[in-house]
Structures are given as C-alpha cells and as structure tokens.
C-alpha cells in the first residue's frame, strides 16, 4: 500500500473519544451511541474524513459513522474532529467485511462508497466494495428502501459495479459517467479529497445511486 505508518496512530485511535471501540456491542443500538433517534448514514472507506464531516455539518439531523481500516488515515480524521468537533459523527476502525456484525438488520438508511480501492486483479473481485458480495452485506444492514451512493474516477471499477447490480438484485436510480457535468446530481454534491484532486486534473467522476429491487 502507498500508506505510510504513522507512529502512535493506533494508540491515539484507541484513546480517542470519537472512535467507537468494540463496535459489535452497539449493533442495532447506534441511536443510543448518539443519544438520539435519527437517520443513520455510513461511509465505508472514509479516508481523512473530509466528505463525512462536511456532510455532517450540512445535515445535523442525521447521524454519521465513518469506517476506515487504515490507522494512518483515520488519525487524520480524528485530528480534524479535535479541531472542529461534530456531535453527529463517530468513527470505527474496522474492515468492511465485518459490517453485519456491527450494524443491526435494517439499521442504516444510506451507505456512501467514495473512491474505493479498485482491486484490479480478477481474483480479487469479491473484495471490491461495489461487488455482489458486499451488496449482499449492505442489504442486511440497510432499511428496505435504503440507498447506496458510489463515486469513483476509475471507469473499469464503475463498469464492474454497474454489471453487479442485476445479479445482486439491485437497480439504479441515477447513473452518470461525468458527475461534474451533471447539473442534477451536482446539487448538494460534497467532494472528497480524491474527488477535488481528480476533478481539478480533468478526470471525469462516475457516480450511481442504487436501491434494492424489492425495496420499493
């Protein structure tokens, strides 16, 4: 990986009040963690937290959880929270494969996947976050009408993601191969660190919004 180890990051994460330790203990009870009943939105692979925290600031009526498995990246999000604390944000350091152990059935309203690792080799397809294997996990924790929003600059990954929808039992509400040229989908768009960099370089950003076929 291109990520460098940050000395002391694991210790700082273990001590941070913004990071939920032993998240499995809260499955089905995340409203209690936030101390209120509100819609729950989850970003998987939140990176340094720019997208998640900007969304949380714009939508204080929604509870947000950011999931990140790399300590060296999560520590940057913690530092941002220490500078500008948001009551409706919590972080979890974990692998996305553990989602169904951490969230109860139908507990989440929306999942965000932003610039996920493309895992380009065919043998790693099931590790891709928009794969049918992960869509099955999302289906367990999302409400029946829940949605997934996925953004990437990687066209092969996006094409793969679209191909996975039908066999996995999902359908698209919206699809674009050039988000920043799509006036409708750009309304309220919040950029990630990668999105700002890639779009400034002229790279088109792909996006879909999907729901389960049996959810509507």
C-alpha positions as CSV (number, residue, x, y, z in Angstrom):
1,X,0.0,0.0,0.0
2,X,1.1,3.6,-0.6
3,X,0.0,4.5,3.0
4,X,2.8,5.1,5.4
5,X,2.6,4.0,9.0
6,X,2.1,6.9,11.4
7,X,3.9,6.3,14.7
8,X,1.5,6.2,17.6
9,X,-1.6,6.3,15.5
10,X,-3.1,3.0,16.8
11,X,-2.6,4.2,20.4
12,X,-4.2,7.6,19.6
13,X,-7.2,5.8,17.9
14,X,-7.6,3.5,20.9
15,X,-7.8,6.6,23.2
16,X,-9.9,8.8,21.0
17,X,-13.5,9.6,22.2
18,X,-14.5,10.0,18.6
19,X,-13.7,6.3,17.8
20,X,-16.1,3.6,18.9
21,X,-14.1,0.7,20.4
22,X,-15.7,-2.8,20.3
23,X,-18.4,-1.6,17.9
24,X,-20.1,-5.1,17.8
25,X,-21.5,-4.2,21.2
26,X,-23.6,-1.5,19.6
27,X,-25.2,-3.5,16.8
28,X,-28.8,-2.5,16.5
29,X,-28.4,0.2,19.1
30,X,-26.5,3.0,17.4
31,X,-29.2,5.6,18.3
32,X,-28.1,5.1,21.9
33,X,-24.5,5.9,21.0
34,X,-25.6,9.2,19.5
35,X,-28.1,9.8,22.3
36,X,-31.0,10.4,19.8
37,X,-33.1,8.8,17.2
38,X,-32.1,9.9,13.7
39,X,-31.4,8.5,10.3
40,X,-28.0,6.7,10.1
41,X,-25.6,7.2,7.2
42,X,-22.4,5.2,6.9
43,X,-19.3,6.0,4.8
44,X,-17.2,2.9,4.1
45,X,-13.5,3.8,3.5
46,X,-13.8,7.4,4.8
47,X,-10.2,8.3,4.3
48,X,-9.2,11.5,6.1
49,X,-12.9,12.4,6.7
50,X,-13.4,15.5,4.5
51,X,-16.6,14.2,2.9
52,X,-18.1,12.7,6.0
53,X,-17.5,15.7,8.2
54,X,-18.8,18.2,5.6
55,X,-21.9,16.1,5.2
56,X,-22.4,16.0,8.9
57,X,-22.0,19.8,9.2
58,X,-24.6,20.3,6.4
59,X,-27.1,17.8,7.8
60,X,-27.0,18.0,11.7
61,X,-30.3,16.0,11.8
62,X,-28.5,12.8,10.5
63,X,-26.1,10.5,12.4
64,X,-22.9,9.7,10.5
65,X,-20.5,6.8,11.0
66,X,-17.2,6.7,9.1
67,X,-15.5,3.4,8.7
68,X,-11.8,3.2,7.9
69,X,-9.4,0.3,8.3
70,X,-6.1,2.1,8.0
71,X,-4.9,3.7,11.2
72,X,-2.5,6.1,9.4
73,X,-5.5,7.6,7.6
74,X,-8.1,7.5,10.4
75,X,-5.7,9.5,12.6
76,X,-6.1,12.5,10.2
77,X,-9.9,12.4,10.6
78,X,-9.5,12.3,14.4
79,X,-7.3,15.4,14.2
80,X,-9.9,17.2,12.1
81,X,-12.6,16.3,14.7
82,X,-10.4,17.7,17.5
83,X,-10.2,21.0,15.7
84,X,-13.9,21.1,14.8
85,X,-16.0,18.7,16.8
86,X,-19.3,17.4,15.4
87,X,-21.8,15.8,17.7
88,X,-23.3,13.7,14.9
89,X,-20.1,11.9,13.8
90,X,-18.4,8.8,15.1
91,X,-15.6,6.7,13.6
92,X,-14.9,3.0,13.6
93,X,-11.6,1.4,12.7
94,X,-12.5,-1.9,11.0
95,X,-12.7,-3.9,7.8
96,X,-15.9,-3.6,5.8
97,X,-16.3,-7.4,5.8
98,X,-17.4,-7.1,9.4
99,X,-20.4,-4.8,8.7
100,X,-23.1,-7.3,9.6
101,X,-21.5,-7.8,13.0
102,X,-21.5,-4.1,13.8
103,X,-24.9,-3.0,12.5
104,X,-28.3,-4.5,13.1
105,X,-30.7,-5.6,10.3
106,X,-32.2,-2.6,8.6
107,X,-30.4,-0.1,10.9
108,X,-28.9,2.1,8.2
109,X,-30.6,4.5,5.8
110,X,-27.7,5.2,3.4
111,X,-24.2,4.0,2.6
112,X,-21.6,6.0,0.8
113,X,-18.7,4.4,-1.1
114,X,-16.2,7.0,-2.3
115,X,-13.2,6.3,-4.5
116,X,-12.9,2.7,-3.2
117,X,-9.8,0.6,-3.8
118,X,-10.3,-0.9,-7.3
119,X,-8.6,-4.3,-6.6
120,X,-7.9,-4.6,-10.3
121,X,-7.0,-8.3,-10.5
122,X,-9.9,-10.5,-11.4
123,X,-9.2,-12.9,-8.5
124,X,-9.8,-10.0,-6.1
125,X,-13.2,-9.0,-7.5
126,X,-15.1,-10.1,-4.3
127,X,-13.0,-7.6,-2.3
128,X,-14.3,-4.6,-4.3
129,X,-16.8,-2.6,-2.2
130,X,-19.4,-2.5,-5.1
131,X,-19.2,-6.3,-5.6
132,X,-22.2,-8.5,-5.3
133,X,-20.6,-10.0,-2.2
134,X,-20.6,-6.6,-0.5
135,X,-24.0,-5.6,-1.9
136,X,-25.4,-8.7,0.0
137,X,-23.8,-7.3,3.2
138,X,-25.2,-3.9,2.6
139,X,-28.7,-5.4,2.0
140,X,-28.6,-6.8,5.5
141,X,-27.9,-3.6,7.3
142,X,-29.9,-1.1,5.1
143,X,-33.6,-0.4,5.5
144,X,-35.6,-1.9,2.6
145,X,-35.8,1.5,0.9
146,X,-32.2,2.3,1.8
147,X,-29.8,3.6,-0.8
148,X,-26.1,3.4,-1.8
149,X,-24.2,6.2,-3.4
150,X,-20.9,5.3,-5.1
151,X,-18.4,7.7,-6.6
152,X,-15.1,6.8,-8.4
153,X,-12.8,8.1,-11.1
154,X,-11.9,4.5,-12.1
155,X,-14.0,3.7,-15.1
156,X,-13.3,-0.1,-15.1
157,X,-14.3,-0.3,-11.5
158,X,-17.5,1.7,-12.2
159,X,-18.4,-0.6,-15.2
160,X,-17.9,-3.6,-12.9
161,X,-20.1,-2.0,-10.3
162,X,-22.9,-1.5,-12.8
163,X,-22.6,-5.1,-14.1
164,X,-23.0,-6.4,-10.5
165,X,-26.4,-4.7,-9.9
166,X,-28.8,-7.0,-11.7
167,X,-27.4,-10.4,-10.4
168,X,-27.2,-8.9,-6.9
169,X,-30.9,-7.8,-7.0
170,X,-30.2,-4.0,-7.1
171,X,-31.2,-1.3,-9.5
172,X,-30.0,2.2,-10.3
173,X,-31.9,5.4,-9.5
174,X,-29.3,7.5,-11.2
175,X,-26.1,7.0,-13.1
176,X,-23.6,9.4,-14.6
177,X,-20.2,9.0,-16.1
178,X,-19.3,12.7,-15.6
179,X,-20.7,13.9,-12.3
180,X,-19.4,17.4,-12.5
181,X,-21.2,17.9,-15.8
182,X,-24.5,16.6,-14.4
183,X,-26.4,19.6,-13.1
184,X,-29.0,17.4,-11.3
185,X,-26.6,15.1,-9.4
186,X,-24.2,18.0,-8.6
187,X,-26.8,19.7,-6.5
188,X,-25.6,19.3,-2.9
189,X,-22.5,17.3,-4.0
190,X,-19.8,17.2,-1.4
191,X,-16.4,16.4,-2.6
192,X,-13.8,14.0,-1.1
193,X,-10.1,14.8,-1.1
194,X,-9.7,12.5,-4.1
195,X,-12.6,14.0,-5.9
196,X,-11.2,17.5,-5.6
197,X,-7.8,16.4,-6.8
198,X,-9.0,14.2,-9.7
199,X,-11.7,16.7,-11.0
200,X,-9.2,19.5,-10.9
201,X,-6.9,17.4,-13.1
202,X,-9.8,17.0,-15.6
203,X,-10.7,13.4,-14.7
204,X,-14.4,12.6,-15.1
205,X,-16.1,11.3,-11.9
206,X,-18.6,8.5,-12.2
207,X,-21.5,8.1,-9.7
208,X,-24.5,5.9,-9.1
209,X,-27.3,5.9,-6.6
210,X,-28.9,2.4,-6.2
211,X,-31.5,0.6,-4.2
212,X,-32.7,-3.0,-3.9
213,X,-35.3,-4.1,-6.5
214,X,-37.5,-5.4,-3.7
215,X,-37.1,-2.3,-1.6
216,X,-39.7,-0.1,-3.4
